[in-house]
Amino acid sequence: MTKSESNTKTNCFKFRSLTLLGLLVVLVLTACSSPAPSRPTWTPPPVKNAPPPSADPIGDMIGKKALPGSVLDSMGYGTQVGAFQVLDNAVRLERKLKASGIDAYYFRHESGLYKVRFGNHPEGKNVFDLDSMQLIATMKKMRDDKKFLNDKELDGAPEIFIGAAANPFGDPISFRPMRLAKKVDAGCDFIQTQCIYNMETMREYMKRAVDMGLHEKCYIMGGVTPMKSVGMARYMSKFVPGMDVPNELIKRLQGAGKKNAAAEGIKICIETIQELQEMEGVAGVHVMAIEWEHRAKEIIEGAGLLPRPVLD
């Protein structure tokens, strides 16, 4: 092979390499510039005779009886109003809210749950300018000092009782009481905990909270949620972040049998409330009967919390 032939082959190889590299760059640029494929969404049919969207949906909801004709005359609401395993349940809640004149939408969260939120901007993104402690401090400043975070004066002040969530079961567990203390120091008036199933961990959490005097600075409410089935218990144990469902509880539901698992779940919930009543530092309970609200009265009555106390 002559030197010129060798140079020709080398140049051809370089040309092919550069051509392939150029094609690869074009493909990458094309992929980057092309719009992302839209995720198919299911749009429910419009609700007939729905009232116009409310200017103050949360105020409207709190101003109504949560369960007409029952002893439960109030319920808590947040901007996120539901999280479900099954898509149909999220769709039903979205439609109920829209039927009440409240803009709402559902979406699939990265956790796999279908969540429902207030608002009509599903394309909106989460904003993390403030962490929970900073947000509590901001609300306290607005209420007590009548000032925004930037010290601008408020025209009036919000009449609010500041609450926050706490999870006694998140890792590292030893840090959880200290995180609670940060929220109390920021200005929290009351705390609602994550659903409680591991009573041993909860007792240790409250012991440390009491030792730190946190129960004297805010009201700590234990969160309770009745288990409907073994499947629900397993799902919460495996897939819900920060949830601690002991195997003994799952085995107890299994032992009750499929037909009696729901009743056993109610019984466990009542027993949990009764244990919390004896726990120093616990000021009350937050009953979260997820998609089972009609059983809330049964739980409260079973725990001996009725009739409700009359306050002067």
C-alpha positions in Angstrom: 0.0 0.0 0.0 1.4 3.4 -1.0 1.7 6.3 1.3 -1.0 8.2 -0.6 -3.4 5.3 -0.3 -2.8 5.1 3.4 -3.4 8.8 3.8 -6.6 8.5 1.8 -8.0 5.7 4.0 -7.0 7.7 7.1 -8.8 10.8 5.9 -11.9 8.7 5.0 -12.0 7.2 8.5 -11.7 10.7 10.0 -14.4 12.0 7.7 -16.8 9.2 8.7 -16.0 9.7 12.4 -16.7 13.4 12.1 -19.8 12.8 10.2 -21.2 10.4 12.8 -20.2 12.8 15.6 -22.0 15.6 13.7 -25.1 13.5 13.4 -25.0 12.7 17.1 -24.8 16.4 18.0 -27.7 17.2 15.7 -29.8 14.4 17.3 -29.0 15.6 20.8 -29.8 19.2 19.9 -33.0 18.1 18.2 -34.0 16.1 21.3 -33.3 19.1 23.6 -35.2 21.6 21.5 -38.2 19.4 21.0 -41.0 19.9 23.5 -41.5 17.1 26.0 -44.3 14.8 25.2 -47.4 15.7 27.0 -48.6 13.3 29.7 -52.1 12.0 28.9 -54.6 13.2 31.5 -58.1 12.2 32.1 -60.5 15.1 32.1 -63.8 14.5 33.9 -67.0 15.8 32.2 -68.1 19.2 33.4 -70.2 19.3 36.6 -73.8 20.5 35.9 -75.3 23.4 37.9 -72.0 24.0 39.8 -71.8 27.4 41.6 -69.2 29.8 40.4 -65.6 29.4 41.8 -65.3 30.8 45.3 -63.0 33.7 46.1 -62.3 32.1 49.5 -62.8 28.3 49.2 -61.2 27.4 52.5 -63.2 30.0 54.4 -66.4 28.7 52.7 -65.7 25.1 53.6 -64.8 25.9 57.2 -67.9 28.0 57.6 -70.1 25.0 56.8 -70.9 22.0 58.9 -68.4 19.2 58.0 -70.9 16.5 58.6 -74.5 17.9 58.9 -76.5 16.4 61.7 -73.5 14.8 63.4 -71.5 15.7 66.5 -68.5 16.6 64.3 -69.2 20.3 63.6 -65.8 21.1 62.2 -63.0 19.6 60.2 -59.5 20.7 59.1 -58.6 21.6 55.6 -55.4 22.4 53.7 -54.4 23.3 50.2 -53.8 19.6 49.6 -57.0 17.9 50.4 -56.4 14.2 49.6 -53.9 11.5 48.7 -55.1 8.2 47.3 -53.8 4.9 46.1 -56.6 4.6 43.5 -57.1 7.1 40.7 -60.9 6.9 40.8 -60.9 8.2 44.4 -58.9 11.2 43.4 -61.3 11.9 40.5 -64.3 11.6 42.7 -62.9 14.1 45.2 -61.9 16.5 42.5 -65.4 16.4 41.1 -67.0 16.9 44.5 -64.9 20.0 45.1 -65.7 21.4 41.6 -69.4 20.8 42.3 -69.0 23.0 45.4 -67.6 25.8 43.3 -64.0 25.1 44.3 -61.3 24.9 41.7 -59.3 21.6 42.2 -57.1 19.2 40.3 -55.5 15.9 40.8 -52.0 14.6 39.8 -49.8 11.6 40.2 -47.1 12.3 42.8 -43.6 10.8 42.6 -44.6 8.6 45.6 -47.2 6.9 43.4 -50.1 8.4 45.2 -52.8 10.4 43.4 -53.1 13.8 45.1 -55.8 16.4 45.0 -55.2 20.1 45.5 -57.1 23.4 45.5 -56.5 25.7 42.6 -56.7 25.8 38.8 -53.0 25.8 37.9 -51.9 22.1 37.8 -48.8 23.2 35.9 -47.7 25.2 38.9 -44.5 24.0 40.6 -43.7 23.7 44.3 -41.8 26.6 45.7 -39.4 26.2 48.6 -38.4 29.7 49.4 -39.3 29.1 53.0 -38.9 26.0 55.1 -41.5 25.1 57.6 -39.8 26.9 60.5 -39.5 30.1 58.5 -43.1 29.9 57.4 -44.3 29.5 61.0 -42.2 32.5 62.1 -43.6 34.5 59.2 -47.2 33.8 60.2 -46.4 34.6 63.8 -44.8 37.9 62.8 -47.9 38.8 60.7 -50.2 38.0 63.5 -48.3 39.4 66.5 -46.3 42.3 65.0 -48.6 43.1 62.1 -45.7 43.0 59.8 -44.6 41.1 56.7 -41.4 39.2 56.6 -39.7 42.3 55.1 -41.0 44.5 58.0 -43.6 46.3 56.0 -46.6 47.2 58.1 -49.8 45.1 57.6 -53.3 46.7 57.4 -54.7 44.7 60.2 -53.5 41.2 61.2 -54.6 37.7 60.5 -56.5 36.0 63.3 -54.9 32.6 63.2 -53.9 29.8 65.6 -50.7 28.5 64.1 -50.3 24.8 63.6 -47.8 22.5 62.1 -47.1 18.8 61.5 -44.6 16.6 63.2 -43.4 13.1 62.5 -42.1 11.2 65.5 -41.1 8.3 63.3 -38.8 9.8 60.6 -35.2 9.0 60.5 -33.1 9.8 62.4 -35.6 9.3 65.3 -33.3 10.9 67.9 -33.5 14.2 66.0 -37.4 14.4 65.9 -37.9 16.1 69.3 -35.3 18.7 68.4 -37.1 19.4 65.1 -40.3 19.8 67.1 -38.6 22.3 69.4 -37.5 24.4 66.4 -41.2 24.6 65.2 -42.3 25.5 68.8 -39.6 28.2 69.1 -40.7 29.6 65.7 -44.2 30.3 67.1 -46.3 27.1 66.7 -49.4 27.0 68.8 -50.3 23.4 68.2 -48.9 20.3 66.6 -50.5 17.4 64.7 -48.4 14.3 64.4 -48.1 11.7 61.7 -50.4 8.7 62.0 -49.4 6.8 65.2 -49.0 3.0 65.1 -45.7 2.4 66.9 -46.7 3.3 70.5 -43.2 2.5 71.9 -41.6 5.1 69.7 -44.3 7.6 70.4 -43.9 7.2 74.2 -40.2 7.9 73.9 -40.8 10.9 71.6 -43.3 12.4 74.1 -41.0 11.7 77.1 -38.3 13.8 75.4 -40.7 16.5 74.4 -41.9 16.7 78.0 -38.4 16.8 79.3 -37.7 19.7 77.0 -40.9 21.5 78.2 -42.4 21.6 74.7 -45.8 20.5 75.9 -46.1 23.7 78.0 -45.4 25.9 75.0 -47.8 24.3 72.5 -50.6 21.7 72.2 -49.4 18.4 70.9 -52.1 16.3 69.2 -51.5 12.7 68.3 -52.6 11.7 64.8 -54.7 8.5 64.5 -55.9 6.7 61.3 -58.0 3.5 61.4 -56.8 0.7 59.2 -59.5 -0.7 56.8 -57.6 -3.8 55.8 -54.4 -5.8 55.8 -53.6 -4.3 52.4 -53.9 -0.8 53.6 -51.6 -1.6 56.5 -49.0 -3.2 54.2 -49.1 -0.3 51.8 -48.6 2.3 54.5 -45.8 0.3 55.9 -43.9 -0.1 52.6 -44.7 2.9 50.5 -45.7 5.9 52.7 -42.6 7.9 53.8 -42.2 8.4 57.5 -44.8 5.8 58.5 -44.0 3.1 61.1 -46.5 0.2 61.1 -45.3 -2.6 63.3 -45.6 -6.2 62.0 -47.5 -7.1 65.1 -50.3 -4.8 64.0 -50.4 -6.3 60.5 -50.6 -9.8 62.0 -53.4 -8.7 64.3 -55.5 -7.5 61.3 -54.7 -10.8 59.5 -55.8 -12.8 62.4 -59.2 -11.0 62.4 -59.9 -12.3 59.0 -60.9 -10.4 55.9 -64.5 -9.8 56.9 -63.6 -8.5 60.4 -60.4 -6.6 59.5 -62.1 -3.2 59.3 -63.8 -3.7 62.7 -60.4 -4.7 64.1 -58.8 -1.6 62.6 -61.4 0.6 64.4 -60.7 -1.2 67.6 -56.9 -0.7 67.3 -57.6 3.0 66.6 -59.7 3.4 69.7 -57.0 1.6 71.8 -54.4 4.0 70.4 -56.5 7.0 71.5 -56.9 5.6 75.0 -53.2 5.1 75.3 -52.5 8.6 74.1 -55.0 9.9 76.7 -52.7 8.4 79.4 -49.5 9.8 77.8 -48.1 12.9 79.5 -47.9 15.9 77.2 -50.5 14.8 74.7 -53.2 17.5 74.6 -55.6 15.7 72.2 -56.0 13.6 69.1 -56.4 14.3 65.4 -58.7 11.6 63.9 -57.9 11.1 60.2 -60.4 8.6 58.9 -59.1 8.6 55.4 -62.1 8.0 53.0 -63.9 6.7 56.0 -65.2 9.9 57.5 -68.5 8.4 58.4 -66.7 6.1 60.9 -65.1 9.0 62.8 -68.0 9.4 65.2 -67.9 5.7 66.0 -64.2 6.0 66.9 -64.6 9.1 69.0 -67.6 7.6 70.9 -65.7 4.3 71.4 -62.7 6.2 72.9 -65.0 7.9 75.4 -64.5 11.4 74.0 -68.2 12.2 73.9 -70.0 14.3 75.0 -67.6 17.0 74.0 -66.5 19.3 76.9 -68.4 22.6 77.3 -66.0 25.6 77.5 -66.9 28.9 79.1 
